[in-house]
């Protein structure tokens, strides 16, 4: 998914916001956003006006460090993903 490169057919914020409602994503207690600044902006815009406040735990990390931390959290969570 992209929000910048026009050649890849970027997803409009309005479409994301519509999907949040259609898929019931605004019913989750926690929404974790992963990605660079463009993704944070898009996810925040998609959930604007809902009771969900997305969190972005890996802000400032390189993609490699963020992926490593994500894998570590999943492996040590005790849940099956």
mmCIF file of the N, C-alpha and C atoms, coordinates in Angstrom:
data_MODEL
# 
_entry.id   MODEL 
# 
loop_
_atom_site.group_PDB 
_atom_site.id 
_atom_site.type_symbol 
_atom_site.label_atom_id 
_atom_site.label_alt_id 
_atom_site.label_comp_id 
_atom_site.label_asym_id 
_atom_site.label_entity_id 
_atom_site.label_seq_id 
_atom_site.pdbx_PDB_ins_code 
_atom_site.Cartn_x 
_atom_site.Cartn_y 
_atom_site.Cartn_z 
_atom_site.occupancy 
_atom_site.B_iso_or_equiv 
_atom_site.pdbx_formal_charge 
_atom_site.auth_seq_id 
_atom_site.auth_comp_id 
_atom_site.auth_asym_id 
_atom_site.auth_atom_id 
_atom_site.pdbx_PDB_model_num 
ATOM 1   N N  . UNK A 1 1  ? 0.853   -1.157  0.000   1.00 0.00 ? 1  UNK A N  1 
ATOM 2   C CA . UNK A 1 1  ? 0.000   0.000   0.000   1.00 0.00 ? 1  UNK A CA 1 
ATOM 3   C C  . UNK A 1 1  ? 0.904   1.226   0.000   1.00 0.00 ? 1  UNK A C  1 
ATOM 4   N N  . UNK A 1 2  ? 0.507   2.203   -0.739  1.00 0.00 ? 2  UNK A N  1 
ATOM 5   C CA . UNK A 1 2  ? 1.287   3.429   -0.811  1.00 0.00 ? 2  UNK A CA 1 
ATOM 6   C C  . UNK A 1 2  ? 0.377   4.642   -0.743  1.00 0.00 ? 2  UNK A C  1 
ATOM 7   N N  . UNK A 1 3  ? 0.961   5.741   -0.332  1.00 0.00 ? 3  UNK A N  1 
ATOM 8   C CA . UNK A 1 3  ? 0.218   6.991   -0.256  1.00 0.00 ? 3  UNK A CA 1 
ATOM 9   C C  . UNK A 1 3  ? 0.915   8.097   -1.020  1.00 0.00 ? 3  UNK A C  1 
ATOM 10  N N  . UNK A 1 4  ? 2.080   7.802   -1.598  1.00 0.00 ? 4  UNK A N  1 
ATOM 11  C CA . UNK A 1 4  ? 2.867   8.841   -2.256  1.00 0.00 ? 4  UNK A CA 1 
ATOM 12  C C  . UNK A 1 4  ? 3.014   8.644   -3.762  1.00 0.00 ? 4  UNK A C  1 
ATOM 13  N N  . UNK A 1 5  ? 3.459   7.477   -4.173  1.00 0.00 ? 5  UNK A N  1 
ATOM 14  C CA . UNK A 1 5  ? 3.768   7.251   -5.586  1.00 0.00 ? 5  UNK A CA 1 
ATOM 15  C C  . UNK A 1 5  ? 2.506   7.112   -6.414  1.00 0.00 ? 5  UNK A C  1 
ATOM 16  N N  . UNK A 1 6  ? 2.260   8.077   -7.260  1.00 0.00 ? 6  UNK A N  1 
ATOM 17  C CA . UNK A 1 6  ? 1.055   8.065   -8.095  1.00 0.00 ? 6  UNK A CA 1 
ATOM 18  C C  . UNK A 1 6  ? 1.030   6.859   -9.023  1.00 0.00 ? 6  UNK A C  1 
ATOM 19  N N  . UNK A 1 7  ? 2.208   6.398   -9.458  1.00 0.00 ? 7  UNK A N  1 
ATOM 20  C CA . UNK A 1 7  ? 2.274   5.268   -10.385 1.00 0.00 ? 7  UNK A CA 1 
ATOM 21  C C  . UNK A 1 7  ? 1.774   3.971   -9.762  1.00 0.00 ? 7  UNK A C  1 
ATOM 22  N N  . UNK A 1 8  ? 1.751   3.892   -8.434  1.00 0.00 ? 8  UNK A N  1 
ATOM 23  C CA . UNK A 1 8  ? 1.304   2.662   -7.774  1.00 0.00 ? 8  UNK A CA 1 
ATOM 24  C C  . UNK A 1 8  ? -0.171  2.711   -7.392  1.00 0.00 ? 8  UNK A C  1 
ATOM 25  N N  . UNK A 1 9  ? -0.850  3.784   -7.763  1.00 0.00 ? 9  UNK A N  1 
ATOM 26  C CA . UNK A 1 9  ? -2.280  3.902   -7.447  1.00 0.00 ? 9  UNK A CA 1 
ATOM 27  C C  . UNK A 1 9  ? -2.523  4.100   -5.966  1.00 0.00 ? 9  UNK A C  1 
ATOM 28  N N  . UNK A 1 10 ? -2.092  5.231   -5.415  1.00 0.00 ? 10 UNK A N  1 
ATOM 29  C CA . UNK A 1 10 ? -2.222  5.456   -3.972  1.00 0.00 ? 10 UNK A CA 1 
ATOM 30  C C  . UNK A 1 10 ? -3.667  5.365   -3.489  1.00 0.00 ? 10 UNK A C  1 
ATOM 31  N N  . UNK A 1 11 ? -3.807  4.934   -2.267  1.00 0.00 ? 11 UNK A N  1 
ATOM 32  C CA . UNK A 1 11 ? -5.111  4.795   -1.638  1.00 0.00 ? 11 UNK A CA 1 
ATOM 33  C C  . UNK A 1 11 ? -5.498  6.150   -1.054  1.00 0.00 ? 11 UNK A C  1 
ATOM 34  N N  . UNK A 1 12 ? -6.697  6.609   -1.348  1.00 0.00 ? 12 UNK A N  1 
ATOM 35  C CA . UNK A 1 12 ? -7.171  7.892   -0.840  1.00 0.00 ? 12 UNK A CA 1 
ATOM 36  C C  . UNK A 1 12 ? -7.554  7.756   0.627   1.00 0.00 ? 12 UNK A C  1 
ATOM 37  N N  . UNK A 1 13 ? -7.319  8.813   1.409   1.00 0.00 ? 13 UNK A N  1 
ATOM 38  C CA . UNK A 1 13 ? -7.681  8.807   2.825   1.00 0.00 ? 13 UNK A CA 1 
ATOM 39  C C  . UNK A 1 13 ? -9.162  8.519   3.001   1.00 0.00 ? 13 UNK A C  1 
ATOM 40  N N  . UNK A 1 14 ? -9.991  9.036   2.091   1.00 0.00 ? 14 UNK A N  1 
ATOM 41  C CA . UNK A 1 14 ? -11.433 8.814   2.192   1.00 0.00 ? 14 UNK A CA 1 
ATOM 42  C C  . UNK A 1 14 ? -11.769 7.326   2.091   1.00 0.00 ? 14 UNK A C  1 
ATOM 43  N N  . UNK A 1 15 ? -11.047 6.620   1.214   1.00 0.00 ? 15 UNK A N  1 
ATOM 44  C CA . UNK A 1 15 ? -11.264 5.178   1.059   1.00 0.00 ? 15 UNK A CA 1 
ATOM 45  C C  . UNK A 1 15 ? -10.863 4.436   2.330   1.00 0.00 ? 15 UNK A C  1 
ATOM 46  N N  . UNK A 1 16 ? -9.772  4.848   2.947   1.00 0.00 ? 16 UNK A N  1 
ATOM 47  C CA . UNK A 1 16 ? -9.348  4.213   4.196   1.00 0.00 ? 16 UNK A CA 1 
ATOM 48  C C  . UNK A 1 16 ? -10.366 4.460   5.301   1.00 0.00 ? 16 UNK A C  1 
ATOM 49  N N  . UNK A 1 17 ? -10.840 5.684   5.399   1.00 0.00 ? 17 UNK A N  1 
ATOM 50  C CA . UNK A 1 17 ? -11.828 6.028   6.420   1.00 0.00 ? 17 UNK A CA 1 
ATOM 51  C C  . UNK A 1 17 ? -13.105 5.198   6.230   1.00 0.00 ? 17 UNK A C  1 
ATOM 52  N N  . UNK A 1 18 ? -13.520 5.040   4.982   1.00 0.00 ? 18 UNK A N  1 
ATOM 53  C CA . UNK A 1 18 ? -14.708 4.234   4.674   1.00 0.00 ? 18 UNK A CA 1 
ATOM 54  C C  . UNK A 1 18 ? -14.480 2.779   5.095   1.00 0.00 ? 18 UNK A C  1 
ATOM 55  N N  . UNK A 1 19 ? -13.284 2.258   4.830   1.00 0.00 ? 19 UNK A N  1 
ATOM 56  C CA . UNK A 1 19 ? -12.978 0.872   5.196   1.00 0.00 ? 19 UNK A CA 1 
ATOM 57  C C  . UNK A 1 19 ? -12.981 0.668   6.707   1.00 0.00 ? 19 UNK A C  1 
ATOM 58  N N  . UNK A 1 20 ? -12.530 1.674   7.441   1.00 0.00 ? 20 UNK A N  1 
ATOM 59  C CA . UNK A 1 20 ? -12.553 1.574   8.902   1.00 0.00 ? 20 UNK A CA 1 
ATOM 60  C C  . UNK A 1 20 ? -13.973 1.286   9.373   1.00 0.00 ? 20 UNK A C  1 
ATOM 61  N N  . UNK A 1 21 ? -14.936 2.019   8.837   1.00 0.00 ? 21 UNK A N  1 
ATOM 62  C CA . UNK A 1 21 ? -16.335 1.798   9.214   1.00 0.00 ? 21 UNK A CA 1 
ATOM 63  C C  . UNK A 1 21 ? -16.894 0.501   8.677   1.00 0.00 ? 21 UNK A C  1 
ATOM 64  N N  . UNK A 1 22 ? -16.654 0.223   7.387   1.00 0.00 ? 22 UNK A N  1 
ATOM 65  C CA . UNK A 1 22 ? -17.214 -0.974  6.755   1.00 0.00 ? 22 UNK A CA 1 
ATOM 66  C C  . UNK A 1 22 ? -16.698 -2.259  7.390   1.00 0.00 ? 22 UNK A C  1 
ATOM 67  N N  . UNK A 1 23 ? -15.440 -2.264  7.770   1.00 0.00 ? 23 UNK A N  1 
ATOM 68  C CA . UNK A 1 23 ? -14.835 -3.469  8.340   1.00 0.00 ? 23 UNK A CA 1 
ATOM 69  C C  . UNK A 1 23 ? -14.930 -3.513  9.862   1.00 0.00 ? 23 UNK A C  1 
ATOM 70  N N  . UNK A 1 24 ? -15.496 -2.471  10.457  1.00 0.00 ? 24 UNK A N  1 
ATOM 71  C CA . UNK A 1 24 ? -15.634 -2.441  11.907  1.00 0.00 ? 24 UNK A CA 1 
ATOM 72  C C  . UNK A 1 24 ? -14.318 -2.273  12.647  1.00 0.00 ? 24 UNK A C  1 
ATOM 73  N N  . UNK A 1 25 ? -13.336 -1.698  11.982  1.00 0.00 ? 25 UNK A N  1 
ATOM 74  C CA . UNK A 1 25 ? -12.029 -1.539  12.612  1.00 0.00 ? 25 UNK A CA 1 
ATOM 75  C C  . UNK A 1 25 ? -12.058 -0.555  13.774  1.00 0.00 ? 25 UNK A C  1 
ATOM 76  N N  . UNK A 1 26 ? -13.069 0.298   13.789  1.00 0.00 ? 26 UNK A N  1 
ATOM 77  C CA . UNK A 1 26 ? -13.192 1.271   14.868  1.00 0.00 ? 26 UNK A CA 1 
ATOM 78  C C  . UNK A 1 26 ? -13.763 0.647   16.143  1.00 0.00 ? 26 UNK A C  1 
ATOM 79  N N  . UNK A 1 27 ? -13.988 -0.652  16.132  1.00 0.00 ? 27 UNK A N  1 
ATOM 80  C CA . UNK A 1 27 ? -14.500 -1.358  17.307  1.00 0.00 ? 27 UNK A CA 1 
ATOM 81  C C  . UNK A 1 27 ? -13.383 -1.971  18.148  1.00 0.00 ? 27 UNK A C  1 
ATOM 82  N N  . UNK A 1 28 ? -12.161 -1.940  17.621  1.00 0.00 ? 28 UNK A N  1 
ATOM 83  C CA . UNK A 1 28 ? -11.033 -2.504  18.357  1.00 0.00 ? 28 UNK A CA 1 
ATOM 84  C C  . UNK A 1 28 ? -10.577 -1.531  19.435  1.00 0.00 ? 28 UNK A C  1 
ATOM 85  N N  . UNK A 1 29 ? -10.129 -2.067  20.554  1.00 0.00 ? 29 UNK A N  1 
ATOM 86  C CA . UNK A 1 29 ? -9.644  -1.229  21.648  1.00 0.00 ? 29 UNK A CA 1 
ATOM 87  C C  . UNK A 1 29 ? -8.277  -0.639  21.329  1.00 0.00 ? 29 UNK A C  1 
ATOM 88  N N  . UNK A 1 30 ? -7.487  -1.372  20.576  1.00 0.00 ? 30 UNK A N  1 
ATOM 89  C CA . UNK A 1 30 ? -6.130  -0.931  20.255  1.00 0.00 ? 30 UNK A CA 1 
ATOM 90  C C  . UNK A 1 30 ? -5.910  -1.066  18.757  1.00 0.00 ? 30 UNK A C  1 
ATOM 91  N N  . UNK A 1 31 ? -5.385  -0.020  18.161  1.00 0.00 ? 31 UNK A N  1 
ATOM 92  C CA . UNK A 1 31 ? -4.966  -0.065  16.764  1.00 0.00 ? 31 UNK A CA 1 
ATOM 93  C C  . UNK A 1 31 ? -3.505  0.361   16.731  1.00 0.00 ? 31 UNK A C  1 
ATOM 94  N N  . UNK A 1 32 ? -2.666  -0.528  16.235  1.00 0.00 ? 32 UNK A N  1 
ATOM 95  C CA . UNK A 1 32 ? -1.236  -0.263  16.178  1.00 0.00 ? 32 UNK A CA 1 
ATOM 96  C C  . UNK A 1 32 ? -0.856  -0.004  14.731  1.00 0.00 ? 32 UNK A C  1 
ATOM 97  N N  . UNK A 1 33 ? -0.270  1.148   14.497  1.00 0.00 ? 33 UNK A N  1 
ATOM 98  C CA . UNK A 1 33 ? 0.167   1.518   13.159  1.00 0.00 ? 33 UNK A CA 1 
ATOM 99  C C  . UNK A 1 33 ? 1.657   1.284   12.998  1.00 0.00 ? 33 UNK A C  1 
ATOM 100 N N  . UNK A 1 34 ? 2.011   0.674   11.895  1.00 0.00 ? 34 UNK A N  1 
ATOM 101 C CA . UNK A 1 34 ? 3.413   0.442   11.573  1.00 0.00 ? 34 UNK A CA 1 
ATOM 102 C C  . UNK A 1 34 ? 3.703   1.119   10.245  1.00 0.00 ? 34 UNK A C  1 
ATOM 103 N N  . UNK A 1 35 ? 4.793   1.806   10.170  1.00 0.00 ? 35 UNK A N  1 
ATOM 104 C CA . UNK A 1 35 ? 5.150   2.435   8.904   1.00 0.00 ? 35 UNK A CA 1 
ATOM 105 C C  . UNK A 1 35 ? 5.725   3.818   9.105   1.00 0.00 ? 35 UNK A C  1 
ATOM 106 N N  . UNK A 1 36 ? 6.151   4.373   7.995   1.00 0.00 ? 36 UNK A N  1 
ATOM 107 C CA . UNK A 1 36 ? 6.789   5.688   7.998   1.00 0.00 ? 36 UNK A CA 1 
ATOM 108 C C  . UNK A 1 36 ? 5.751   6.787   8.183   1.00 0.00 ? 36 UNK A C  1 
ATOM 109 N N  . UNK A 1 37 ? 6.206   8.021   8.091   1.00 0.00 ? 37 UNK A N  1 
ATOM 110 C CA . UNK A 1 37 ? 5.355   9.184   8.348   1.00 0.00 ? 37 UNK A CA 1 
ATOM 111 C C  . UNK A 1 37 ? 4.071   9.170   7.533   1.00 0.00 ? 37 UNK A C  1 
ATOM 112 N N  . UNK A 1 38 ? 4.144   8.817   6.256   1.00 0.00 ? 38 UNK A N  1 
ATOM 113 C CA . UNK A 1 38 ? 2.956   8.806   5.400   1.00 0.00 ? 38 UNK A CA 1 
ATOM 114 C C  . UNK A 1 38 ? 1.903   7.834   5.920   1.00 0.00 ? 38 UNK A C  1 
ATOM 115 N N  . UNK A 1 39 ? 2.349   6.697   6.444   1.00 0.00 ? 39 UNK A N  1 
ATOM 116 C CA . UNK A 1 39 ? 1.414   5.710   6.988   1.00 0.00 ? 39 UNK A CA 1 
ATOM 117 C C  . UNK A 1 39 ? 0.776   6.222   8.274   1.00 0.00 ? 39 UNK A C  1 
ATOM 118 N N  . UNK A 1 40 ? 1.579   6.881   9.105   1.00 0.00 ? 40 UNK A N  1 
ATOM 119 C CA . UNK A 1 40 ? 1.025   7.433   10.355  1.00 0.00 ? 40 UNK A CA 1 
ATOM 120 C C  . UNK A 1 40 ? -0.038  8.475   10.047  1.00 0.00 ? 40 UNK A C  1 
ATOM 121 N N  . UNK A 1 41 ? 0.242   9.330   9.079   1.00 0.00 ? 41 UNK A N  1 
ATOM 122 C CA . UNK A 1 41 ? -0.731  10.351  8.690   1.00 0.00 ? 41 UNK A CA 1 
ATOM 123 C C  . UNK A 1 41 ? -2.009  9.687   8.175   1.00 0.00 ? 41 UNK A C  1 
ATOM 124 N N  . UNK A 1 42 ? -1.859  8.678   7.326   1.00 0.00 ? 42 UNK A N  1 
ATOM 125 C CA . UNK A 1 42 ? -3.011  8.002   6.728   1.00 0.00 ? 42 UNK A CA 1 
ATOM 126 C C  . UNK A 1 42 ? -3.838  7.260   7.780   1.00 0.00 ? 42 UNK A C  1 
ATOM 127 N N  . UNK A 1 43 ? -3.188  6.528   8.656   1.00 0.00 ? 43 UNK A N  1 
ATOM 128 C CA . UNK A 1 43 ? -3.906  5.773   9.687   1.00 0.00 ? 43 UNK A CA 1 
ATOM 129 C C  . UNK A 1 43 ? -4.614  6.727   10.643  1.00 0.00 ? 43 UNK A C  1 
ATOM 130 N N  . UNK A 1 44 ? -3.934  7.778   11.035  1.00 0.00 ? 44 UNK A N  1 
ATOM 131 C CA . UNK A 1 44 ? -4.565  8.767   11.923  1.00 0.00 ? 44 UNK A CA 1 
ATOM 132 C C  . UNK A 1 44 ? -5.784  9.400   11.263  1.00 0.00 ? 44 UNK A C  1 
ATOM 133 N N  . UNK A 1 45 ? -5.661  9.739   9.981   1.00 0.00 ? 45 UNK A N  1 
ATOM 134 C CA . UNK A 1 45 ? -6.793  10.332  9.253   1.00 0.00 ? 45 UNK A CA 1 
ATOM 135 C C  . UNK A 1 45 ? -7.944  9.339   9.126   1.00 0.00 ? 45 UNK A C  1 
ATOM 136 N N  . UNK A 1 46 ? -7.619  8.075   8.909   1.00 0.00 ? 46 UNK A N  1 
ATOM 137 C CA . UNK A 1 46 ? -8.660  7.053   8.744   1.00 0.00 ? 46 UNK A CA 1 
ATOM 138 C C  . UNK A 1 46 ? -9.472  6.866   10.029  1.00 0.00 ? 46 UNK A C  1 
ATOM 139 N N  . UNK A 1 47 ? -8.840  7.028   11.176  1.00 0.00 ? 47 UNK A N  1 
ATOM 140 C CA . UNK A 1 47 ? -9.536  6.828   12.443  1.00 0.00 ? 47 UNK A CA 1 
ATOM 141 C C  . UNK A 1 47 ? -10.018 8.127   13.079  1.00 0.00 ? 47 UNK A C  1 
ATOM 142 N N  . UNK A 1 48 ? -9.801  9.250   12.414  1.00 0.00 ? 48 UNK A N  1 
ATOM 143 C CA . UNK A 1 48 ? -10.275 10.535  12.940  1.00 0.00 ? 48 UNK A CA 1 
ATOM 144 C C  . UNK A 1 48 ? -11.794 10.499  13.068  1.00 0.00 ? 48 UNK A C  1 
ATOM 145 N N  . UNK A 1 49 ? -12.298 11.005  14.172  1.00 0.00 ? 49 UNK A N  1 
ATOM 146 C CA . UNK A 1 49 ? -13.738 11.016  14.398  1.00 0.00 ? 49 UNK A CA 1 
ATOM 147 C C  . UNK A 1 49 ? -14.264 9.740   15.025  1.00 0.00 ? 49 UNK A C  1 
ATOM 148 N N  . UNK A 1 50 ? -13.394 8.778   15.298  1.00 0.00 ? 50 UNK A N  1 
ATOM 149 C CA . UNK A 1 50 ? -13.794 7.558   15.991  1.00 0.00 ? 50 UNK A CA 1 
ATOM 150 C C  . UNK A 1 50 ? -13.280 7.634   17.424  1.00 0.00 ? 50 UNK A C  1 
ATOM 151 N N  . UNK A 1 51 ? -13.631 6.651   18.226  1.00 0.00 ? 51 UNK A N  1 
ATOM 152 C CA . UNK A 1 51 ? -13.138 6.626   19.604  1.00 0.00 ? 51 UNK A CA 1 
ATOM 153 C C  . UNK A 1 51 ? -11.763 5.962   19.708  1.00 0.00 ? 51 UNK A C  1 
ATOM 154 N N  . UNK A 1 52 ? -11.218 5.536   18.586  1.00 0.00 ? 52 UNK A N  1 
ATOM 155 C CA . UNK A 1 52 ? -9.926  4.864   18.553  1.00 0.00 ? 52 UNK A CA 1 
ATOM 156 C C  . UNK A 1 52 ? -8.814  5.886   18.339  1.00 0.00 ? 52 UNK A C  1 
ATOM 157 N N  . UNK A 1 53 ? -7.780  5.793   19.155  1.00 0.00 ? 53 UNK A N  1 
ATOM 158 C CA . UNK A 1 53 ? -6.593  6.624   18.984  1.00 0.00 ? 53 UNK A CA 1 
ATOM 159 C C  . UNK A 1 53 ? -5.437  5.700   18.627  1.00 0.00 ? 53 UNK A C  1 
ATOM 160 N N  . UNK A 1 54 ? -5.114  5.575   17.338  1.00 0.00 ? 54 UNK A N  1 
ATOM 161 C CA . UNK A 1 54 ? -4.038  4.668   16.942  1.00 0.00 ? 54 UNK A CA 1 
ATOM 162 C C  . UNK A 1 54 ? -2.727  5.007   17.644  1.00 0.00 ? 54 UNK A C  1 
ATOM 163 N N  . UNK A 1 55 ? -1.950  3.986   17.900  1.00 0.00 ? 55 UNK A N  1 
ATOM 164 C CA . UNK A 1 55 ? -0.641  4.167   18.506  1.00 0.00 ? 55 UNK A CA 1 
ATOM 165 C C  . UNK A 1 55 ? 0.421   3.712   17.516  1.00 0.00 ? 55 UNK A C  1 
ATOM 166 N N  . UNK A 1 56 ? 1.577   4.343   17.570  1.00 0.00 ? 56 UNK A N  1 
ATOM 167 C CA . UNK A 1 56 ? 2.675   4.062   16.645  1.00 0.00 ? 56 UNK A CA 1 
ATOM 168 C C  . UNK A 1 56 ? 3.936   3.831   17.472  1.00 0.00 ? 56 UNK A C  1 
ATOM 169 N N  . UNK A 1 57 ? 4.133   2.599   17.950  1.00 0.00 ? 57 UNK A N  1 
ATOM 170 C CA . UNK A 1 57 ? 5.199   2.330   18.917  1.00 0.00 ? 57 UNK A CA 1 
ATOM 171 C C  . UNK A 1 57 ? 6.621   2.381   18.366  1.00 0.00 ? 57 UNK A C  1 
ATOM 172 N N  . UNK A 1 58 ? 6.775   2.373   17.069  1.00 0.00 ? 58 UNK A N  1 
ATOM 173 C CA . UNK A 1 58 ? 8.122   2.291   16.519  1.00 0.00 ? 58 UNK A CA 1 
ATOM 174 C C  . UNK A 1 58 ? 8.560   3.558   15.797  1.00 0.00 ? 58 UNK A C  1 
ATOM 175 N N  . UNK A 1 59 ? 7.944   4.676   16.144  1.00 0.00 ? 59 UNK A N  1 
ATOM 176 C CA . UNK A 1 59 ? 8.324   5.954   15.529  1.00 0.00 ? 59 UNK A CA 1 
ATOM 177 C C  . UNK A 1 59 ? 9.808   6.196   15.755  1.00 0.00 ? 59 UNK A C  1 
ATOM 178 N N  . UNK A 1 60 ? 10.497  6.558   14.701  1.00 0.00 ? 60 UNK A N  1 
ATOM 179 C CA . UNK A 1 60 ? 11.915  6.889   14.792  1.00 0.00 ? 60 UNK A CA 1 
ATOM 180 C C  . UNK A 1 60 ? 12.859  5.729   14.566  1.00 0.00 ? 60 UNK A C  1 
ATOM 181 N N  . UNK A 1 61 ? 12.336  4.505   14.517  1.00 0.00 ? 61 UNK A N  1 
ATOM 182 C CA . UNK A 1 61 ? 13.201  3.349   14.277  1.00 0.00 ? 61 UNK A CA 1 
ATOM 183 C C  . UNK A 1 61 ? 13.344  3.095   12.784  1.00 0.00 ? 61 UNK A C  1 
ATOM 184 N N  . UNK A 1 62 ? 14.460  2.526   12.413  1.00 0.00 ? 62 UNK A N  1 
ATOM 185 C CA . UNK A 1 62 ? 14.615  2.108   11.022  1.00 0.00 ? 62 UNK A CA 1 
ATOM 186 C C  . UNK A 1 62 ? 13.663  0.947   10.777  1.00 0.00 ? 62 UNK A C  1 
ATOM 187 N N  . UNK A 1 63 ? 13.382  0.662   9.527   1.00 0.00 ? 63 UNK A N  1 
ATOM 188 C CA . UNK A 1 63 ? 12.474  -0.438  9.194   1.00 0.00 ? 63 UNK A CA 1 
ATOM 189 C C  . UNK A 1 63 ? 13.001  -1.764  9.737   1.00 0.00 ? 63 UNK A C  1 
ATOM 190 N N  . UNK A 1 64 ? 14.310  -1.974  9.690   1.00 0.00 ? 64 UNK A N  1 
ATOM 191 C CA . UNK A 1 64 ? 14.891  -3.222  10.198  1.00 0.00 ? 64 UNK A CA 1 
ATOM 192 C C  . UNK A 1 64 ? 14.671  -3.365  11.698  1.00 0.00 ? 64 UNK A C  1 
ATOM 193 N N  . UNK A 1 65 ? 14.909  -2.291  12.454  1.00 0.00 ? 65 UNK A N  1 
ATOM 194 C CA . UNK A 1 65 ? 14.714  -2.352  13.901  1.00 0.00 ? 65 UNK A CA 1 
ATOM 195 C C  . UNK A 1 65 ? 13.235  -2.508  14.244  1.00 0.00 ? 65 UNK A C  1 
ATOM 196 N N  . UNK A 1 66 ? 12.377  -1.838  13.510  1.00 0.00 ? 66 UNK A N  1 
ATOM 197 C CA . UNK A 1 66 ? 10.934  -1.954  13.764  1.00 0.00 ? 66 UNK A CA 1 
ATOM 198 C C  . UNK A 1 66 ? 10.455  -3.380  13.512  1.00 0.00 ? 66 UNK A C  1 
ATOM 199 N N  . UNK A 1 67 ? 10.902  -3.992  12.429  1.00 0.00 ? 67 UNK A N  1 
ATOM 200 C CA . UNK A 1 67 ? 10.518  -5.377  12.131  1.00 0.00 ? 67 UNK A CA 1 
ATOM 201 C C  . UNK A 1 67 ? 11.054  -6.338  13.187  1.00 0.00 ? 67 UNK A C  1 
ATOM 202 N N  . UNK A 1 68 ? 12.286  -6.120  13.604  1.00 0.00 ? 68 UNK A N  1 
ATOM 203 C CA . UNK A 1 68 ? 12.879  -6.968  14.632  1.00 0.00 ? 68 UNK A CA 1 
ATOM 204 C C  . UNK A 1 68 ? 12.075  -6.869  15.933  1.00 0.00 ? 68 UNK A C  1 
ATOM 205 N N  . UNK A 1 69 ? 11.719  -5.655  16.331  1.00 0.00 ? 69 UNK A N  1 
ATOM 206 C CA . UNK A 1 69 ? 10.939  -5.474  17.555  1.00 0.00 ? 69 UNK A CA 1 
ATOM 207 C C  . UNK A 1 69 ? 9.545   -6.078  17.417  1.00 0.00 ? 69 UNK A C  1 
ATOM 208 N N  . UNK A 1 70 ? 8.938   -5.941  16.233  1.00 0.00 ? 70 UNK A N  1 
ATOM 209 C CA . UNK A 1 70 ? 7.612   -6.521  16.002  1.00 0.00 ? 70 UNK A CA 1 
ATOM 210 C C  . UNK A 1 70 ? 7.668   -8.037  16.162  1.00 0.00 ? 70 UNK A C  1 
ATOM 211 N N  . UNK A 1 71 ? 8.649   -8.669  15.549  1.00 0.00 ? 71 UNK A N  1 
ATOM 212 C CA . UNK A 1 71 ? 8.800   -10.118 15.660  1.00 0.00 ? 71 UNK A CA 1 
ATOM 213 C C  . UNK A 1 71 ? 9.029   -10.537 17.108  1.00 0.00 ? 71 UNK A C  1 
ATOM 214 N N  . UNK A 1 72 ? 9.822   -9.757  17.822  1.00 0.00 ? 72 UNK A N  1 
ATOM 215 C CA . UNK A 1 72 ? 10.098  -10.070 19.230  1.00 0.00 ? 72 UNK A CA 1 
ATOM 216 C C  . UNK A 1 72 ? 8.822   -9.986  20.073  1.00 0.00 ? 72 UNK A C  1 
ATOM 217 N N  . UNK A 1 73 ? 8.035   -8.948  19.888  1.00 0.00 ? 73 UNK A N  1 
ATOM 218 C CA . UNK A 1 73 ? 6.801   -8.782  20.653  1.00 0.00 ? 73 UNK A CA 1 
ATOM 219 C C  . UNK A 1 73 ? 5.838   -9.923  20.361  1.00 0.00 ? 73 UNK A C  1 
ATOM 220 N N  . UNK A 1 74 ? 5.690   -10.282 19.094  1.00 0.00 ? 74 UNK A N  1 
ATOM 221 C CA . UNK A 1 74 ? 4.781   -11.370 18.729  1.00 0.00 ? 74 UNK A CA 1 
ATOM 222 C C  . UNK A 1 74 ? 5.267   -12.692 19.325  1.00 0.00 ? 74 UNK A C  1 
ATOM 223 N N  . UNK A 1 75 ? 6.552   -12.953 19.222  1.00 0.00 ? 75 UNK A N  1 
ATOM 224 C CA . UNK A 1 75 ? 7.105   -14.213 19.727  1.00 0.00 ? 75 UNK A CA 1 
ATOM 225 C C  . UNK A 1 75 ? 6.952   -14.339 21.234  1.00 0.00 ? 75 UNK A C  1 
ATOM 226 N N  . UNK A 1 76 ? 6.966   -13.221 21.931  1.00 0.00 ? 76 UNK A N  1 
ATOM 227 C CA . UNK A 1 76 ? 6.920   -13.253 23.397  1.00 0.00 ? 76 UNK A CA 1 
ATOM 228 C C  . UNK A 1 76 ? 5.574   -12.853 23.982  1.00 0.00 ? 76 UNK A C  1 
ATOM 229 N N  . UNK A 1 77 ? 4.562   -12.769 23.145  1.00 0.00 ? 77 UNK A N  1 
ATOM 230 C CA . UNK A 1 77 ? 3.266   -12.290 23.627  1.00 0.00 ? 77 UNK A CA 1 
ATOM 231 C C  . UNK A 1 77 ? 2.420   -13.360 24.288  1.00 0.00 ? 77 UNK A C  1 
ATOM 232 N N  . UNK A 1 78 ? 2.706   -14.621 24.012  1.00 0.00 ? 78 UNK A N  1 
ATOM 233 C CA . UNK A 1 78 ? 1.868   -15.680 24.557  1.00 0.00 ? 78 UNK A CA 1 
ATOM 234 C C  . UNK A 1 78 ? 0.613   -15.920 23.749  1.00 0.00 ? 78 UNK A C  1 
ATOM 235 N N  . UNK A 1 79 ? 0.390   -15.120 22.729  1.00 0.00 ? 79 UNK A N  1 
ATOM 236 C CA . UNK A 1 79 ? -0.771  -15.287 21.837  1.00 0.00 ? 79 UNK A CA 1 
ATOM 237 C C  . UNK A 1 79 ? -0.330  -15.898 20.529  1.00 0.00 ? 79 UNK A C  1 
ATOM 238 N N  . UNK A 1 80 ? -1.263  -16.552 19.864  1.00 0.00 ? 80 UNK A N  1 
ATOM 239 C CA . UNK A 1 80 ? -0.994  -17.094 18.532  1.00 0.00 ? 80 UNK A CA 1 
ATOM 240 C C  . UNK A 1 80 ? -1.466  -16.076 17.492  1.00 0.00 ? 80 UNK A C  1 
ATOM 241 N N  . UNK A 1 81 ? -0.578  -15.615 16.693  1.00 0.00 ? 81 UNK A N  1 
ATOM 242 C CA . UNK A 1 81 ? -0.915  -14.651 15.629  1.00 0.00 ? 81 UNK A CA 1 
ATOM 243 C C  . UNK A 1 81 ? -0.862  -15.324 14.293  1.00 0.00 ? 81 UNK A C  1 
# 
